[in-house]
Amino acid sequence: MAHKPDTETQNPSGERPRDDRLAPDGAPNDNQLPVVGNEEVTGSAQDGDPPRSIDGFITYRLARVQARLNVQAARLLRDVSGISLPQWRVVALLGDVTETTSRELVRRSAIDKGLVSRTLKTLQAEGYVETRLSKADQRVQKISLTPKGRALFEKTLPHMHQRQRIIEASCSAEELRIFRAVLQRLEILADIEAFDP
């Protein structure tokens, strides 16, 4: 079987091939986006029946979208700041506070405890974060950004804000309101443990 050439790596200009779903400014073209409530959207259930295919599972669709958005974010972070997505999430959370603990970082980031620990070690080794023992409890370490880490946060944040603006611009204010309400409901439902048929 012939090997399909990689159009991205073989582009002589070095630029990423244009995505026709996006306008010149990087925002999505409205005519390329599915309409909320449109029965033609892939995976929609009919008459309240549960989907037979995994493509119709809300959880599967969320996981697939998250994976693609993570790849997108990782590429942006690599190009802008040279850090990974887990590193950015920790830096971003620390950027919102004066200092915090690893337990609080795990809770707010929803990242695995081991990954948070490894990420903190890397960030500390590179001079982006620092730790100190809590005066109230010597068993607890307080974590904060160093001046270098704060500079990294301030450098990266505008790019991540612009990404959010482009994503949110693809939806109306009402769609965003409904979407956020649904996400909040799903976060609550994620704590359910019994699923007897």
DOMI-407227 format. One record per residue (C-alpha): residue in one letter; x, y, z. Coordinates in nm, 2 decimals. Layout:
N
- A:X:Y:Z;
...
This chain:
197
- M:0.00:0.00:0.00;
- A:0.14:0.34:-0.10;
- H:0.23:0.57:0.18;
- K:0.01:0.88:0.19;
- P:0.22:1.19:0.20;
- D:0.19:1.41:0.51;
- T:0.06:1.74:0.36;
- E:0.14:1.93:0.68;
- T:0.51:1.84:0.69;
- Q:0.56:1.86:0.32;
- N:0.41:2.21:0.28;
- P:0.70:2.41:0.14;
- S:0.59:2.73:0.31;
- G:0.60:2.56:0.65;
- E:0.25:2.69:0.73;
- R:-0.04:2.47:0.85;
- P:-0.28:2.39:0.56;
- R:-0.59:2.61:0.56;
- D:-0.90:2.47:0.73;
- D:-1.20:2.57:0.52;
- R:-1.42:2.54:0.83;
- L:-1.25:2.86:0.96;
- A:-1.27:3.22:0.85;
- P:-0.95:3.41:0.77;
- D:-0.94:3.54:1.13;
- G:-0.95:3.19:1.27;
- A:-1.31:3.20:1.38;
- P:-1.55:2.92:1.27;
- N:-1.75:2.97:0.95;
- D:-2.12:2.98:1.05;
- N:-2.22:2.76:0.76;
- Q:-1.98:2.49:0.87;
- L:-2.13:2.45:1.22;
- P:-2.43:2.23:1.31;
- V:-2.73:2.41:1.43;
- V:-2.83:2.33:1.79;
- G:-3.15:2.12:1.78;
- N:-3.10:2.02:1.42;
- E:-3.20:1.66:1.37;
- E:-2.92:1.61:1.12;
- V:-2.65:1.65:1.39;
- T:-2.46:1.31:1.41;
- G:-2.55:1.09:1.70;
- S:-2.88:1.25:1.80;
- A:-3.13:1.01:1.96;
- Q:-3.48:1.00:1.82;
- D:-3.80:0.99:2.02;
- G:-3.61:0.96:2.35;
- D:-3.46:0.62:2.27;
- P:-3.10:0.56:2.39;
- P:-2.85:0.55:2.10;
- R:-2.74:0.20:1.99;
- S:-2.41:0.32:1.86;
- I:-2.13:0.46:2.08;
- D:-2.12:0.76:1.84;
- G:-2.45:0.87:2.00;
- F:-2.33:0.84:2.36;
- I:-2.30:1.19:2.52;
- T:-2.00:1.07:2.72;
- Y:-1.82:0.94:2.41;
- R:-1.88:1.26:2.22;
- L:-1.76:1.47:2.52;
- A:-1.44:1.26:2.55;
- R:-1.37:1.28:2.17;
- V:-1.42:1.66:2.17;
- Q:-1.20:1.70:2.48;
- A:-0.93:1.49:2.32;
- R:-0.93:1.71:2.01;
- L:-0.93:2.03:2.21;
- N:-0.65:1.90:2.42;
- V:-0.44:1.84:2.11;
- Q:-0.52:2.19:1.99;
- A:-0.43:2.35:2.33;
- A:-0.11:2.14:2.35;
- R:0.00:2.26:2.01;
- L:-0.07:2.63:2.10;
- L:0.11:2.60:2.43;
- R:0.41:2.44:2.27;
- D:0.44:2.71:2.01;
- V:0.38:3.00:2.25;
- S:0.55:2.90:2.57;
- G:0.71:2.56:2.53;
- I:0.51:2.40:2.81;
- S:0.27:2.11:2.82;
- L:-0.11:2.12:2.88;
- P:-0.08:1.99:3.24;
- Q:0.19:2.24:3.32;
- W:-0.02:2.52:3.19;
- R:-0.32:2.41:3.39;
- V:-0.11:2.42:3.71;
- V:0.05:2.75:3.62;
- A:-0.30:2.90:3.53;
- L:-0.45:2.78:3.86;
- L:-0.15:2.92:4.06;
- G:-0.19:3.25:3.86;
- D:-0.53:3.30:4.02;
- V:-0.40:3.28:4.38;
- T:-0.11:3.40:4.59;
- E:-0.04:3.04:4.70;
- T:-0.21:2.70:4.74;
- T:-0.15:2.34:4.81;
- S:-0.11:2.03:4.59;
- R:-0.44:1.89:4.73;
- E:-0.62:2.20:4.61;
- L:-0.45:2.19:4.27;
- V:-0.57:1.83:4.23;
- R:-0.92:1.92:4.33;
- R:-0.95:2.22:4.10;
- S:-0.77:2.08:3.80;
- A:-0.93:1.74:3.80;
- I:-0.58:1.61:3.71;
- D:-0.45:1.28:3.86;
- K:-0.26:1.33:4.19;
- G:0.05:1.16:4.05;
- L:0.05:1.38:3.74;
- V:0.01:1.69:3.94;
- S:0.30:1.59:4.16;
- R:0.52:1.52:3.86;
- T:0.42:1.84:3.69;
- L:0.50:2.04:4.00;
- K:0.85:1.88:4.02;
- T:0.92:1.97:3.66;
- L:0.79:2.33:3.70;
- Q:1.00:2.37:4.02;
- A:1.31:2.23:3.85;
- E:1.26:2.49:3.57;
- G:1.22:2.77:3.82;
- Y:0.85:2.84:3.76;
- V:0.71:2.75:4.10;
- E:0.84:2.74:4.46;
- T:0.73:2.57:4.77;
- R:0.74:2.65:5.15;
- L:0.62:2.48:5.46;
- S:0.29:2.61:5.60;
- K:0.33:2.81:5.92;
- A:0.00:2.67:6.04;
- D:0.08:2.30:5.96;
- Q:0.44:2.19:5.89;
- R:0.31:1.89:5.71;
- V:0.16:2.10:5.44;
- Q:0.36:2.26:5.16;
- K:0.24:2.59:5.01;
- I:0.30:2.63:4.64;
- S:0.33:2.96:4.44;
- L:0.46:3.10:4.12;
- T:0.80:3.25:4.11;
- P:0.86:3.58:3.92;
- K:0.96:3.36:3.62;
- G:0.64:3.16:3.66;
- R:0.43:3.47:3.68;
- A:0.60:3.60:3.36;
- L:0.51:3.28:3.19;
- F:0.15:3.30:3.30;
- E:0.12:3.66:3.18;
- K:0.28:3.57:2.85;
- T:0.06:3.27:2.78;
- L:-0.28:3.39:2.91;
- P:-0.36:3.63:2.62;
- H:-0.32:3.35:2.37;
- M:-0.55:3.12:2.57;
- H:-0.80:3.40:2.61;
- Q:-0.81:3.45:2.23;
- R:-0.86:3.08:2.18;
- Q:-1.16:3.09:2.42;
- R:-1.30:3.40:2.24;
- I:-1.29:3.21:1.91;
- I:-1.45:2.90:2.06;
- E:-1.73:3.10:2.23;
- A:-1.79:3.32:1.92;
- S:-1.92:3.00:1.74;
- C:-2.22:3.00:1.98;
- S:-2.49:3.25:2.06;
- A:-2.53:3.39:2.41;
- E:-2.83:3.16:2.47;
- E:-2.64:2.85:2.34;
- L:-2.35:2.93:2.58;
- R:-2.59:2.97:2.87;
- I:-2.76:2.64:2.80;
- F:-2.42:2.47:2.74;
- R:-2.28:2.59:3.07;
- A:-2.60:2.48:3.25;
- V:-2.57:2.13:3.10;
- L:-2.20:2.11:3.19;
- Q:-2.29:2.20:3.55;
- R:-2.56:1.93:3.55;
- L:-2.32:1.67:3.41;
- E:-2.06:1.75:3.67;
- I:-2.32:1.67:3.94;
- L:-2.43:1.35:3.75;
- A:-2.06:1.24:3.74;
- D:-2.08:1.15:4.11;
- I:-2.35:0.89:4.05;
- E:-2.22:0.54:4.11;
- A:-2.53:0.31:4.06;
- F:-2.64:0.24:3.70;
- D:-2.87:-0.06:3.72;
- P:-3.06:-0.11:3.40;
